[in-house]
Amino acid sequence: MTCSFSKQEQVLQQFKGLTNQISPKFERCTGISASRYELLSQLYQTDEINQSTLQKVVNIDGAAITRHLKQLEASGMVTRRRNPADNRVIFVSLTEEGRKQIVEYRKENMGFVKQMLHDFTPEEVDVLSDMLNRMQHNIVDY
């Protein structure tokens, strides 16, 4: 008896394969992991943010965000400070060096995305984006 996958199951396998390819290539191209890039991008859009709010926005667990932020702080890209009114709350912000770096990372990211979507028409990119958004919506409450 053979086991064959439905077209829908094949799509999921393609996504898994694509994700496995994108992560290391993104990091090689940009010089930073996708998680750290997303953290820095979020921080770039604000002066300062509560660490737990940042964690929710980028959707990673507490231990991972703490680890990332400690390493980014050690490299001089972010600063963290405790709220004097509530010592449990930590505020995070980009340093000037972090702001300069994220601008460079964004340039590299644009090159990566351009290569990944090479030969896609603007209409195809719109359709793909719509489909991916619909898929995300469909699995939110699953």
DAMO-V861511 format. One record per residue. N is the residue number from 1. D_FIRST is the distance of its C-alpha to the first C-alpha in whole Angstrom. Layout:
n=N d_first=D_FIRST
n=N d_first=D_FIRST
This chain:
n=1 d_first=0
n=2 d_first=4
n=3 d_first=7
n=4 d_first=10
n=5 d_first=13
n=6 d_first=16
n=7 d_first=19
n=8 d_first=21
n=9 d_first=18
n=10 d_first=19
n=11 d_first=23
n=12 d_first=23
n=13 d_first=21
n=14 d_first=24
n=15 d_first=27
n=16 d_first=26
n=17 d_first=26
n=18 d_first=29
n=19 d_first=31
n=20 d_first=30
n=21 d_first=32
n=22 d_first=35
n=23 d_first=36
n=24 d_first=37
n=25 d_first=38
n=26 d_first=40
n=27 d_first=42
n=28 d_first=42
n=29 d_first=44
n=30 d_first=46
n=31 d_first=47
n=32 d_first=46
n=33 d_first=42
n=34 d_first=41
n=35 d_first=42
n=36 d_first=46
n=37 d_first=46
n=38 d_first=45
n=39 d_first=48
n=40 d_first=50
n=41 d_first=50
n=42 d_first=50
n=43 d_first=53
n=44 d_first=55
n=45 d_first=55
n=46 d_first=57
n=47 d_first=60
n=48 d_first=59
n=49 d_first=56
n=50 d_first=55
n=51 d_first=53
n=52 d_first=51
n=53 d_first=51
n=54 d_first=50
n=55 d_first=47
n=56 d_first=46
n=57 d_first=46
n=58 d_first=44
n=59 d_first=41
n=60 d_first=41
n=61 d_first=42
n=62 d_first=46
n=63 d_first=45
n=64 d_first=44
n=65 d_first=46
n=66 d_first=49
n=67 d_first=48
n=68 d_first=48
n=69 d_first=51
n=70 d_first=53
n=71 d_first=51
n=72 d_first=53
n=73 d_first=56
n=74 d_first=56
n=75 d_first=56
n=76 d_first=59
n=77 d_first=56
n=78 d_first=57
n=79 d_first=59
n=80 d_first=59
n=81 d_first=61
n=82 d_first=61
n=83 d_first=63
n=84 d_first=66
n=85 d_first=66
n=86 d_first=63
n=87 d_first=62
n=88 d_first=58
n=89 d_first=58
n=90 d_first=57
n=91 d_first=58
n=92 d_first=57
n=93 d_first=58
n=94 d_first=58
n=95 d_first=60
n=96 d_first=62
n=97 d_first=60
n=98 d_first=57
n=99 d_first=58
n=100 d_first=58
n=101 d_first=55
n=102 d_first=53
n=103 d_first=55
n=104 d_first=54
n=105 d_first=50
n=106 d_first=50
n=107 d_first=51
n=108 d_first=48
n=109 d_first=46
n=110 d_first=47
n=111 d_first=46
n=112 d_first=43
n=113 d_first=42
n=114 d_first=44
n=115 d_first=41
n=116 d_first=38
n=117 d_first=39
n=118 d_first=40
n=119 d_first=40
n=120 d_first=40
n=121 d_first=42
n=122 d_first=44
n=123 d_first=42
n=124 d_first=39
n=125 d_first=40
n=126 d_first=41
n=127 d_first=38
n=128 d_first=36
n=129 d_first=38
n=130 d_first=38
n=131 d_first=34
n=132 d_first=34
n=133 d_first=37
n=134 d_first=35
n=135 d_first=32
n=136 d_first=34
n=137 d_first=36
n=138 d_first=33
n=139 d_first=32
n=140 d_first=35
n=141 d_first=35
n=142 d_first=31
